[in-house]
Amino acid sequence: METKKAQQRFTEEFKIEAVKQVTERGHAVAEVAVRLGVSAHSLYTWIKRYSVPAEQRAQHDGQADEIRRLKAELRRVTEERDILKKAAAYFAKQSG
């Protein structure tokens, strides 16, 4: 029977150091992944995220937060609109 590996959380410093081993020191992704005990997929994701300057990363994170907030607000407003449509139809049926 296979057991699933518990999902680990790594610090941002750990991720940045792992990325540096690949981007600055020229080690292979597979080699670094095995040595650090992370998946190559995770390492590629970290490289994509941490190879951009911190300023751009912060701007992107801020935009992602704003998009997340706006999507939640859109979902709430859509639900309210649907409820109001149903109520209007109900009351139109009652009065007519």
Backbone as CSV, one residue per row, in Angstrom:
resi,resn,N_x,N_y,N_z,CA_x,CA_y,CA_z,C_x,C_y,C_z
1,MET,0.850,-1.183,0.000,0.000,0.000,0.000,0.894,1.244,0.000
2,GLU,0.580,2.174,-0.874,1.358,3.417,-0.968,0.861,4.422,0.050
3,THR,1.780,5.128,0.641,1.390,6.201,1.546,1.772,7.522,0.924
4,LYS,0.915,8.496,1.093,1.200,9.819,0.547,2.169,10.548,1.452
5,LYS,3.096,11.252,0.826,4.055,12.049,1.571,3.351,13.302,2.071
6,ALA,3.543,13.617,3.325,2.923,14.816,3.893,3.485,16.053,3.196
7,GLN,2.615,17.002,2.923,3.045,18.215,2.233,3.878,19.066,3.183
8,GLN,5.074,19.414,2.726,5.969,20.222,3.543,5.840,21.683,3.154
9,ARG,6.103,22.541,4.115,6.160,23.977,3.870,7.607,24.411,4.016
10,PHE,8.094,25.138,3.034,9.464,25.611,3.074,9.459,27.124,3.218
11,THR,10.453,27.638,3.922,10.552,29.082,4.111,10.951,29.737,2.788
12,GLU,10.656,31.019,2.700,11.013,31.766,1.491,12.540,31.771,1.310
13,GLU,13.280,31.877,2.409,14.736,31.869,2.334,15.249,30.548,1.760
14,PHE,14.646,29.442,2.181,15.025,28.126,1.676,14.794,28.059,0.170
15,LYS,13.628,28.543,-0.267,13.292,28.511,-1.692,14.263,29.368,-2.512
16,ILE,14.556,30.561,-2.010,15.477,31.460,-2.714,16.860,30.828,-2.823
17,GLU,17.320,30.203,-1.754,18.629,29.544,-1.780,18.622,28.383,-2.773
18,ALA,17.546,27.637,-2.835,17.447,26.531,-3.798,17.503,27.066,-5.228
19,VAL,16.815,28.161,-5.476,16.818,28.779,-6.807,18.223,29.253,-7.164
20,LYS,18.924,29.847,-6.204,20.295,30.327,-6.454,21.217,29.176,-6.840
21,GLN,21.017,28.002,-6.240,21.860,26.856,-6.577,21.726,26.489,-8.051
22,VAL,20.532,26.710,-8.601,20.307,26.391,-10.011,20.728,27.553,-10.906
23,THR,20.257,28.764,-10.577,20.464,29.901,-11.476,21.860,30.504,-11.392
24,GLU,22.441,30.563,-10.214,23.744,31.217,-10.056,24.910,30.239,-10.054
25,ARG,24.700,29.071,-9.460,25.810,28.124,-9.335,25.818,27.074,-10.439
26,GLY,24.744,27.030,-11.231,24.704,26.151,-12.393,24.442,24.686,-12.126
27,HIS,23.921,24.356,-10.959,23.591,22.954,-10.675,22.308,22.571,-11.424
28,ALA,22.184,21.287,-11.742,20.992,20.791,-12.440,19.795,20.785,-11.495
29,VAL,18.633,21.063,-12.064,17.404,21.097,-11.264,17.178,19.751,-10.577
30,ALA,17.317,18.667,-11.317,17.088,17.331,-10.743,18.040,17.064,-9.582
31,GLU,19.290,17.452,-9.745,20.293,17.238,-8.694,19.940,18.021,-7.429
32,VAL,19.592,19.291,-7.580,19.245,20.133,-6.430,17.978,19.608,-5.761
33,ALA,17.007,19.214,-6.578,15.741,18.709,-6.033,15.970,17.476,-5.165
34,VAL,16.775,16.536,-5.650,17.054,15.314,-4.890,17.820,15.648,-3.620
35,ARG,18.832,16.494,-3.745,19.663,16.846,-2.586,18.845,17.521,-1.490
36,LEU,17.893,18.381,-1.900,17.107,19.117,-0.905,15.821,18.398,-0.498
37,GLY,15.496,17.323,-1.189,14.289,16.571,-0.847,13.003,17.256,-1.282
38,VAL,13.055,17.934,-2.433,11.850,18.579,-2.980,11.626,18.029,-4.377
39,SER,10.429,18.227,-4.895,10.164,17.757,-6.249,10.754,18.738,-7.258
40,ALA,11.100,18.222,-8.414,11.618,19.085,-9.481,10.545,20.091,-9.892
41,HIS,9.291,19.659,-9.864,8.184,20.561,-10.212,8.150,21.765,-9.271
42,SER,8.293,21.508,-7.977,8.318,22.610,-7.006,9.486,23.537,-7.278
43,LEU,10.632,22.955,-7.571,11.828,23.759,-7.825,11.642,24.632,-9.066
44,TYR,11.047,24.089,-10.124,10.784,24.891,-11.312,9.807,26.033,-10.997
45,THR,8.808,25.749,-10.170,7.858,26.794,-9.758,8.569,27.885,-8.989
46,TRP,9.466,27.511,-8.084,10.229,28.493,-7.310,11.126,29.321,-8.216
47,ILE,11.743,28.668,-9.201,12.614,29.392,-10.130,11.808,30.449,-10.873
48,LYS,10.632,30.066,-11.316,9.773,31.011,-12.034,9.416,32.199,-11.138
49,ARG,9.126,31.924,-9.885,8.702,32.969,-8.958,9.868,33.843,-8.470
50,TYR,10.960,33.223,-8.072,12.031,33.955,-7.397,13.149,34.441,-8.325
51,SER,13.054,34.161,-9.615,14.093,34.662,-10.510,13.803,36.094,-10.964
52,VAL,12.618,36.615,-10.627,12.311,38.019,-10.912,12.704,38.849,-9.690
53,PRO,13.053,40.117,-9.902,13.438,40.969,-8.767,12.322,41.085,-7.726
54,ALA,12.718,41.287,-6.482,11.761,41.351,-5.371,10.710,42.434,-5.589
55,GLU,11.119,43.547,-6.206,10.177,44.642,-6.470,9.046,44.192,-7.387
56,GLN,9.405,43.523,-8.476,8.392,43.031,-9.410,7.541,41.945,-8.765
57,ARG,8.185,41.099,-7.957,7.452,40.024,-7.282,6.411,40.605,-6.331
58,ALA,6.786,41.663,-5.595,5.850,42.306,-4.666,4.694,42.937,-5.431
59,GLN,4.994,43.552,-6.561,3.942,44.158,-7.376,2.995,43.079,-7.887
60,HIS,3.549,41.968,-8.352,2.719,40.868,-8.854,1.849,40.290,-7.740
61,ASP,2.434,40.121,-6.548,1.670,39.598,-5.414,0.524,40.533,-5.054
62,GLY,0.782,41.841,-5.088,-0.267,42.814,-4.802,-1.389,42.735,-5.815
63,GLN,-1.025,42.574,-7.083,-2.040,42.448,-8.125,-2.837,41.160,-7.957
64,ALA,-2.161,40.078,-7.597,-2.846,38.803,-7.391,-3.827,38.899,-6.221
65,ASP,-3.423,39.592,-5.154,-4.323,39.787,-4.012,-5.555,40.590,-4.420
66,GLU,-5.332,41.633,-5.207,-6.443,42.474,-5.671,-7.393,41.674,-6.561
67,ILE,-6.849,40.850,-7.444,-7.692,40.009,-8.302,-8.511,39.044,-7.463
68,ARG,-7.882,38.429,-6.465,-8.581,37.495,-5.582,-9.728,38.197,-4.855
69,ARG,-9.454,39.416,-4.350,-10.472,40.175,-3.634,-11.627,40.558,-4.569
70,LEU,-11.295,40.984,-5.776,-12.332,41.383,-6.730,-13.182,40.198,-7.177
71,LYS,-12.571,39.047,-7.339,-13.340,37.849,-7.703,-14.311,37.477,-6.595
72,ALA,-13.873,37.567,-5.346,-14.766,37.266,-4.218,-15.927,38.256,-4.178
73,GLU,-15.613,39.527,-4.407,-16.671,40.545,-4.407,-17.645,40.310,-5.559
74,LEU,-17.135,39.961,-6.726,-17.999,39.663,-7.872,-18.914,38.483,-7.571
75,ARG,-18.376,37.451,-6.937,-19.176,36.278,-6.575,-20.305,36.672,-5.620
76,ARG,-19.990,37.517,-4.629,-20.991,37.960,-3.656,-22.077,38.799,-4.331
77,VAL,-21.670,39.723,-5.174,-22.631,40.609,-5.843,-23.510,39.806,-6.807
78,THR,-22.936,38.824,-7.482,-23.708,37.975,-8.392,-24.767,37.189,-7.623
79,GLU,-24.389,36.663,-6.466,-25.359,35.939,-5.636,-26.486,36.867,-5.185
80,GLU,-26.141,38.083,-4.774,-27.159,39.054,-4.354,-28.105,39.372,-5.504
81,ARG,-27.549,39.576,-6.706,-28.368,39.869,-7.876,-29.332,38.723,-8.167
82,ASP,-28.839,37.492,-8.099,-29.686,36.337,-8.370,-30.820,36.234,-7.355
83,ILE,-30.520,36.510,-6.104,-31.551,36.488,-5.061,-32.599,37.556,-5.336
84,LEU,-32.151,38.751,-5.701,-33.092,39.837,-5.991,-33.950,39.522,-7.216
85,LYS,-33.392,38.893,-8.225,-34.172,38.499,-9.404,-35.276,37.522,-9.009
86,LYS,-34.916,36.545,-8.188,-35.906,35.554,-7.747,-36.998,36.215,-6.912
87,ALA,-36.585,37.144,-6.038,-37.580,37.843,-5.211,-38.497,38.683,-6.074
88,ALA,-37.961,39.376,-7.074,-38.782,40.199,-7.955,-39.765,39.328,-8.727
89,ALA,-39.322,38.182,-9.209,-40.216,37.277,-9.925,-41.314,36.752,-9.000
90,TYR,-40.959,36.434,-7.778,-41.934,35.930,-6.808,-43.005,36.968,-6.512
91,PHE,-42.577,38.200,-6.244,-43.539,39.254,-5.920,-44.366,39.670,-7.117
92,ALA,-43.809,39.589,-8.316,-44.585,39.885,-9.525,-45.670,38.847,-9.696
93,LYS,-45.351,37.606,-9.414,-46.324,36.523,-9.521,-47.434,36.703,-8.468
94,GLN,-47.071,37.130,-7.251,-48.028,37.318,-6.165,-49.008,38.457,-6.465
95,SER,-48.508,39.543,-7.023,-49.366,40.718,-7.243,-50.144,40.611,-8.540
96,GLY,-49.764,39.761,-9.418,-50.375,39.721,-10.731,-51.304,38.609,-10.895
